[in-house]
Amino acid sequence: MTERKYQCPESPFSLERINNLLKSKIRGVIHIGANYGEETNEYRRREISKVIWIEPLSSGFEQLKALSETYGDLIYNYCIGAENKEIDFFVTNNIVSSSPRDLGLHKHQDPTCVVQEIQKVDMKRLDTLVEEEGIDLSDYNFINVDVQGFEDEVIEGGKETFKKMDAILLETNYKDVYIGCKSKEEIQSIMADLGFVLVSTIQINKVQFEDVYVNANSFK
């Protein structure tokens, strides 16, 4: 049998600025919207041995199997959201813009990006997944969320899990980048209700931001 080896382009994502804001360092990651696991090299550099990857599309999930075999990471083939049910998932030609929500302003920002098919995928609440799989949250204190306009649904279905984290990374949007998505400011209000403070924001393109939230109890 041919040995499966993980190969993926490296992400520019860095944990250093997040670690600098916390009382304790990142010890374990729950990555929601994993795609092909581009952030794995950064996680390994920071000597993070506990990583959970969650990805709804079969194309990404198949490649994540190599991460599981290479490093022992946990992988789950779900769309994380507010309910446990089957949903339509809008798959774009560039894959990375795929979302449970259809393209809104996104298609004006990047006319080359189009929905090429709609797949049926299983959606599961994060809190349900943690309970069903018996995940020990003491091993994890950071959630990385990259779900293309579905942030509010992820938070709604994972409030109890979120509350136990030290830090959350969210890619947020101007309103209507995806049809029905919440704006950066609306997400900030939702996170504040959970006890999280926005401590860092970087604009990554014309309509999207990378926002770091820290649990109010986790500041240095």
Buried (B, 14 or more C-beta within 10 A) or exposed (E): EEEEEBEBEEBEBEBEEBBEBBEEBBBBBBBBBBBBBBBBBBBEEBEBEBBBBBBBBEEBBEBBBBBBBEBEBBBBBBBBBBEBEEBEBBBBEEEBBBBBBBBBBBBEBBEEBEBEEEBEBBBBBBBBBBEEEEBEBEEBBBBBBBBBBBBBBBBBBBBBBBEEBBBBBBBBBBBBBBBBBBBBEBBBEBBEEBBBBBBBBEEEEEBBBBBBBBBEEBEE
